[in-house]
């Protein structure tokens, strides 16, 4: 199982109580592994549109897009595992 754009509880009294976590969390049945999305020069924040595990493997594919200059965007395809 994988989770994109994860959130975690912030320190007591923080507002909002949730703060950004790692870009992706992968559960191997015993623990989570954190993965960060690679930074690409000239690209801004990305949006994950779909997250798909490959059955029988530890591989996960993510498709989405990253913000570009002047309101444009760039397709983003990532493979983890």
HELIX and SHEET records of a PDB file:
HELIX    1   1 UNK A   69  UNK A   71  5                                   3    
SHEET    1   A 3 UNK A   2  UNK A   4  0                                        
SHEET    2   A 3 UNK A  24  UNK A  27 -1                                        
SHEET    3   A 3 UNK A  32  UNK A  35 -1                                        
SHEET    1   B 2 UNK A   7  UNK A   9  0                                        
SHEET    2   B 2 UNK A  18  UNK A  20 -1                                        
SHEET    1   C 3 UNK A  46  UNK A  53  0                                        
SHEET    2   C 3 UNK A  60  UNK A  67 -1                                        
SHEET    3   C 3 UNK A  73  UNK A  80 -1                                        
END                                                                             
